[in-house]
Amino acid sequence: MMTKIRSIKELFQHACQSNSRSVIFIDEIDSICRKRNIQEAEHTRRFKTELLKQMEGVGNIENGDKVFLLLGIVLEARIELLKIHTKDSCINISDEEWQTLGQKTELYSGSDIANLTLGALFQPIREMQNAKYWKHLPGGRFVPCDSNSSGAIQTELKNLPADLVIPKQVQLDDFLKSMKTHSKTISETDLVQFTQFAKSYSQTG
């Protein structure tokens, strides 16, 4: 931990002493600097103290450089992250539905989006495990379906050949279901605190 604290100090010193502009990007600072409590380890307290000390120093340097606090990921970036995490998966989501997902994931961090997507990708697998009705597709494959679907066969996954069952494509509804258990980690209270933090350094972002 002493190495990490020293690295933080050296990082900010290098940025401040550089003749050119520097950008220090701290991803998911909310997970680093959560509210202190009595169970918190001493080395964690020291790390937070050093980080805040260095950030305060940057905000007070004479050349007027600022510390910018970016609250969450912008809409376009969230959509792109969602697409990156699903690029190797079988999905059926329209451009309009991507926009809907982007809007619904406001204030989601990169890690939040990754967890949300993983949960969505597993939805079709869970449906296969719980499915009571299946449709026999051309080529011999079986896919879960509703009981009122044309040609529906009542059976369970365990009764079908493992190499012939396929999950349905991931859809918008799978993401909406995943949101019930994978919400954003930045709360409204956190948002207020981060905004106050930014204002204390006369920042916008």
Secondary structure, DSSP 8 states (H G I E B T S, - for coil): -HHHHHHHHHHHHHHHH-SS------TTHHHHS----TTS-HHHHHHHHHHHHHHHHHHT-TT--------S--HHHHHHHHHHHHTTS-B---HHHHHHHHHHTTT--HHHHHHHHHHHHHHHHHHHHH--EEEE-TTS-EEE--TTSTTEEE--GGGS-GGGB----B-HHHHHHHHTTS--S--HHHHHHHHHHHHHTT---
